[in-house]
Amino acid sequence: MKAWYGVVGVLAWCAGLASAQSVDPEQPVGRIKTLTGQATVTTASQTSPVSVGLPVYQGSVIATGKASSLGVTFRDGTVLALGAETRLTVEDYLYNPNQNQYAFGAQLAKGSLNYISGAIAKHRPQAVQVKTPTAVIGVRGTQFVVRAEEVQ
């Protein structure tokens, strides 16, 4: 009987661990709020032209064209403004305030980005990272602007 409780306990622990670390791929982490010009979002190998309200998911790649810009608002209130000819990947996103779980990670391959922090940076600033081809930015404030040149 004790072995049965042990197995049930291990299974419950594993289920809790999996649910705490996983992100529902069907759940958007943010939405496009503004758009000037043309841009695309690629998620799970599906590329869509950007329109206001389009959902953004963990793993989405956002790309803006020439003379284009867009704004993304995430579930925690983080706002990203992307300039012309920018390519950004949303690598990691976890916003679960009920369990004190936070993460925001993005890869800026090229272009410009204005970051305005939301609840994730407020509650756990060390959980926010933006990578560029030559550096990693850790957030300790509320806003920053970065420009990255594409590595050839």
C-alpha positions in Angstrom: 0.0 0.0 0.0 2.9 2.4 0.8 4.4 1.7 -2.6 1.1 2.7 -4.2 1.1 6.1 -2.4 4.7 6.6 -3.5 3.8 6.0 -7.1 0.8 8.3 -6.9 2.9 11.0 -5.2 5.6 10.8 -7.9 3.0 11.0 -10.7 1.3 14.0 -9.1 4.7 15.7 -8.6 5.6 15.0 -12.3 2.2 16.3 -13.5 2.6 19.5 -11.4 6.2 20.0 -12.7 5.1 19.6 -16.3 2.2 21.9 -16.0 4.3 24.6 -14.2 7.0 24.6 -16.9 4.9 24.1 -20.1 3.3 26.8 -22.1 0.1 26.1 -23.9 1.0 26.5 -27.6 -2.6 27.4 -28.4 -2.6 30.3 -25.9 -1.4 33.7 -27.3 1.3 35.4 -25.3 0.5 38.8 -26.8 -1.2 40.7 -29.7 -0.2 43.1 -32.4 -1.6 46.5 -31.2 -0.3 48.9 -33.9 1.0 48.6 -37.4 2.5 51.0 -39.9 3.5 49.6 -43.3 4.0 45.8 -43.7 5.1 43.0 -41.4 4.7 39.3 -41.0 4.4 36.9 -38.1 5.7 33.3 -38.5 4.4 30.7 -36.0 4.9 27.0 -36.4 6.1 27.4 -40.0 3.0 29.4 -40.9 3.6 33.0 -42.1 0.8 35.5 -41.9 0.7 39.2 -42.8 0.3 41.3 -39.7 -2.9 43.0 -38.9 -3.9 44.7 -35.7 -5.2 42.1 -33.2 -3.1 39.3 -34.7 -2.0 36.9 -31.8 1.6 36.3 -31.1 2.8 33.0 -29.5 5.9 31.7 -27.9 8.2 30.9 -30.8 6.7 33.5 -33.1 9.1 35.4 -35.4 8.0 39.0 -36.1 9.5 40.7 -39.1 8.9 44.3 -40.3 9.5 45.6 -43.8 11.1 48.8 -45.0 9.5 52.0 -43.6 7.4 49.8 -41.3 6.9 49.6 -37.6 4.6 47.7 -35.2 3.7 47.4 -31.5 3.1 44.3 -29.5 1.5 44.1 -26.1 2.0 41.0 -24.0 -0.3 39.5 -21.4 1.6 41.0 -18.5 1.5 44.5 -20.1 5.1 44.4 -21.6 5.1 46.5 -24.8 7.6 46.1 -27.6 7.8 48.6 -30.5 9.7 47.3 -33.5 11.2 49.6 -36.1 11.8 49.1 -39.8 13.5 46.0 -41.1 13.5 44.3 -37.7 13.4 40.5 -37.0 12.5 39.4 -33.5 11.8 35.9 -32.1 9.7 35.5 -28.9 11.8 32.7 -27.4 10.4 32.3 -23.9 7.3 33.6 -22.2 5.8 32.6 -18.9 3.3 34.7 -17.0 1.8 32.9 -14.1 1.5 35.3 -11.2 -0.6 32.9 -9.1 2.4 30.5 -8.9 5.1 33.3 -9.0 6.4 32.1 -12.3 7.7 34.6 -14.8 9.9 34.6 -17.9 10.4 36.7 -20.9 13.1 36.0 -23.5 13.5 37.4 -27.0 16.1 37.3 -29.8 16.6 40.5 -31.8 18.3 39.3 -34.9 18.4 42.7 -36.6 16.7 46.1 -36.5 15.5 48.3 -33.6 13.4 47.6 -30.5 11.9 49.8 -27.8 11.1 47.7 -24.7 8.7 48.9 -22.0 8.5 46.6 -19.1 5.3 45.0 -17.7 4.6 42.9 -14.7 7.3 40.3 -15.4 10.1 42.8 -15.1 8.4 44.4 -12.1 8.1 41.1 -10.2 11.2 39.3 -11.4 13.6 41.6 -13.5 16.2 38.8 -13.7 13.6 36.7 -15.7 13.8 39.1 -18.6 16.4 38.8 -21.4 16.7 40.2 -24.9 19.5 38.7 -26.9 21.2 40.4 -29.9 23.8 39.0 -32.2 26.6 40.5 -30.0 25.1 40.9 -26.5 22.5 39.9 -24.0 20.4 42.6 -22.3 19.1 42.0 -18.8 16.4 44.3 -17.6 16.8 46.3 -14.4 14.7 49.3 -15.3 11.5 50.0 -17.1 12.5 50.9 -20.6 15.3 50.6 -23.1 16.0 51.0 -26.8 18.4 48.7 -28.7 19.5 48.5 -32.3 21.1 45.3 -33.7 22.9 44.8 -37.0 22.5 41.4 -38.7 25.7 39.3 -38.4 26.9 38.2 -41.9 
